[in-house]
Amino acid sequence: MTAPSSANFEIDDALYARILQWSDAQALAQQTVSFFMREGEHTIGIDMQVLGATQTSTDTPGMRQFSLVFRGPRQPQLPQRTYRVRHAQLGDYAIFITPIAQSAGHVDYEACFSHAV
């Protein structure tokens, strides 16, 4: 995966404003995405597989809530925070992830979304 140049590595307001829709989240299932982070002076891309998209029920009318689970390598383990994430067809998003499980070979992360509809 090609890392963004240092000029567009940072997450700007336009990227924060870009909303991942439920239909796009469903399309990501079993796809590969890249999370970008700084390592020293360099930007590195870490490929992860989207294990699935799950829509959660809500008692709040007019809200759509869903989550994505990603599986990445054991190292480097990404801390909880917002990352620039890139999919080959859907482009870049700003996604906040939290590590939720780990084994000898991988770490799973979750991102939760809640949007007004």
C-alpha positions as CSV (number, residue, x, y, z in Angstrom):
1,M,0.0,0.0,0.0
2,T,1.3,3.4,-0.9
3,A,1.5,5.7,2.1
4,P,0.1,9.2,1.8
5,S,2.8,11.9,1.4
6,S,3.6,13.7,4.6
7,A,1.6,16.6,3.3
8,N,-1.6,14.6,3.3
9,F,-0.9,12.2,6.2
10,E,-2.6,14.5,8.7
11,I,-6.3,14.2,9.2
12,D,-7.9,17.5,8.1
13,D,-11.4,18.8,8.7
14,A,-12.6,17.5,5.3
15,L,-11.6,14.0,6.2
16,Y,-13.2,14.2,9.6
17,A,-16.4,15.3,7.9
18,R,-16.5,12.4,5.5
19,I,-19.1,9.9,6.8
20,L,-18.8,6.2,6.3
21,Q,-22.3,5.1,5.4
22,W,-23.8,1.7,6.4
23,S,-23.9,0.6,2.7
24,D,-20.1,1.4,2.4
25,A,-19.4,-0.4,5.7
26,Q,-21.2,-3.5,4.4
27,A,-19.1,-3.4,1.2
28,L,-15.9,-3.4,3.2
29,A,-16.6,-6.8,4.7
30,Q,-13.7,-9.2,3.9
31,Q,-11.8,-6.3,2.2
32,T,-8.4,-5.0,3.0
33,V,-7.9,-1.5,4.2
34,S,-4.7,0.4,5.3
35,F,-4.3,2.3,8.5
36,F,-1.6,5.0,8.3
37,M,0.6,6.1,11.2
38,R,3.9,7.9,11.8
39,E,7.0,6.0,12.7
40,G,9.7,8.5,13.3
41,E,10.1,10.6,10.2
42,H,8.2,8.2,8.0
43,T,4.5,7.3,7.4
44,I,3.8,3.6,7.3
45,G,0.7,1.8,6.1
46,I,-0.5,-1.2,8.0
47,D,-2.9,-3.5,6.1
48,M,-5.9,-5.0,7.9
49,Q,-8.7,-7.2,6.9
50,V,-12.3,-6.0,7.7
51,L,-13.8,-9.1,9.4
52,G,-17.3,-7.8,9.3
53,A,-19.8,-5.0,9.6
54,T,-22.6,-5.4,12.2
55,Q,-25.6,-3.1,12.5
56,T,-26.7,-2.7,16.1
57,S,-30.3,-2.1,17.1
58,T,-31.2,1.2,18.6
59,D,-34.1,2.6,20.6
60,T,-33.3,6.0,19.2
61,P,-35.5,6.9,16.2
62,G,-33.6,8.4,13.3
63,M,-30.2,6.9,14.3
64,R,-28.2,4.2,12.5
65,Q,-25.6,2.5,14.6
66,F,-23.0,-0.1,13.4
67,S,-19.5,-1.3,14.0
68,L,-16.6,-2.7,11.9
69,V,-14.1,-5.2,13.2
70,F,-10.6,-5.2,11.7
71,R,-7.9,-7.8,12.0
72,G,-4.3,-6.6,11.9
73,P,-0.8,-7.9,12.5
74,R,0.4,-8.5,16.1
75,Q,3.2,-5.9,15.6
76,P,3.0,-3.0,15.4
77,Q,-0.1,-2.9,17.7
78,L,-2.0,0.3,17.1
79,P,-3.1,2.3,20.2
80,Q,-6.7,3.5,20.5
81,R,-7.0,6.7,18.4
82,T,-8.2,8.1,15.1
83,Y,-6.3,7.0,12.0
84,R,-6.3,7.8,8.3
85,V,-7.8,4.7,6.7
86,R,-7.7,4.0,3.0
87,H,-9.6,1.6,0.8
88,A,-8.7,1.1,-2.8
89,Q,-12.2,2.0,-4.2
90,L,-13.8,4.0,-1.4
91,G,-10.9,6.2,-0.6
92,D,-9.8,7.7,2.7
93,Y,-11.7,8.1,6.0
94,A,-10.8,9.1,9.5
95,I,-11.7,6.2,11.8
96,F,-11.3,5.8,15.5
97,I,-10.4,2.3,16.5
98,T,-10.0,0.4,19.8
99,P,-8.1,-2.9,20.3
100,I,-10.6,-5.5,21.4
101,A,-8.7,-8.9,21.2
102,Q,-5.3,-10.3,20.5
103,S,-3.7,-13.6,19.9
104,A,-0.2,-14.8,19.1
105,G,-0.6,-13.8,15.5
106,H,-3.0,-10.9,15.3
107,V,-4.9,-8.0,17.0
108,D,-8.5,-7.3,16.4
109,Y,-9.8,-3.7,16.5
110,E,-13.4,-2.2,16.6
111,A,-14.7,1.0,15.2
112,C,-18.3,2.1,16.2
113,F,-20.4,4.5,14.2
114,S,-23.6,6.3,15.0
115,H,-25.3,8.5,12.4
116,A,-28.5,10.4,12.1
117,V,-30.6,9.2,9.2
